[in-house]
Amino acid sequence: MIQPEVFLAALAGLLLGSFLNVCIFRWPRDLSVLQPSRSMCPECEQTIAWYDNLPILSFVLLKGRCRNCQAPISWQYPLVELLTAVCFGSAVYQHGLTLPALKLAVYSWLILGCIFADFADRILPDEFTLGGVVIALVFAVFVPLPPGLPSLFVPSDWPEPARSVIEALFGGGFPSLSIFLVGELYYRIRKKDGLGLGDVKMIATMGAFYGLSPTLLAILGGSFGGSLISLAFLYLSKKDSGTYELPFGSFLGIASLLLVHFERFTPQG
């Protein structure tokens, strides 16, 4: 039987997933998520009534089409809402009504935003990535990261919040800087970009939230899975591999969410 708090967390995820859709659409286009306050159809630009903006339910009742112009509504909208609900419910199921659960829910919201923004527009908005780093450092004060490599160099008598923040800074800084240098080397050899700065910032967010080890595993899993899927897509679609832009951030995010949710991975710094 589903626990009441898990159900309420999933319900909150549905609502925040609806807002996440707004962020995914507007932030890559440098639009405010506050003005206009009401969503509108991207085709006819008609303001969407509140009863047509209910998470998942409205999509089903409208049969996936705008009430005004009958333009198809992207499956992204109910999918984002559903996945956000699942992640929020999973966070509370794993950790109860605690700060670690809130941290996991916020992380999931940010990473889902990165996944879908990168897949749709090949953009990882700073609001998700750099904003995520700041949020992660705040969480590091209240939800300490386990000791990792930095603990070898930080005095043991330092307060735990300070040591946790250093773990977060190292967890985000080391892999993101390493990936940035790899991208620079690729650019100097091939004379074209192989990795965007958005991916670097996203990796910094991942590491600041959960430390070095899960970030490295996510990079490995995202790279392997992304390569296989992209090769299959290029083969089936007959697209030119030289011009295809891989949504690396999407694969990174999928790998990371799988680690922290469905395999019950315990992050180590």
Secondary structure, 3 states (H helix, E strand, C coil): CCCHHHHHHHHHHHHHHHHHHHHHHHHHHCCCCCCCCCCECCCCCCECCHHHCCCCHHHHHCCCECCCCCCECCCHHHHHHHHHHHHHHHHHHHHCCCHHHHHHHHHHHHHHHHHHHHHHHCCCCHHHHHHHHHHHHHHHHHCCCCCCHHHHCCCCCCCHHHHHHHHHHHHHHHHHHHHHHHHHHHHHHHCCCCCCHHHHHHHHHHHHHHCHHHHHHHHHHHHHHHHHHHHHHHHHHCCCCCCCCCCHHHHHHHHHHHHHHHCCCCCCC
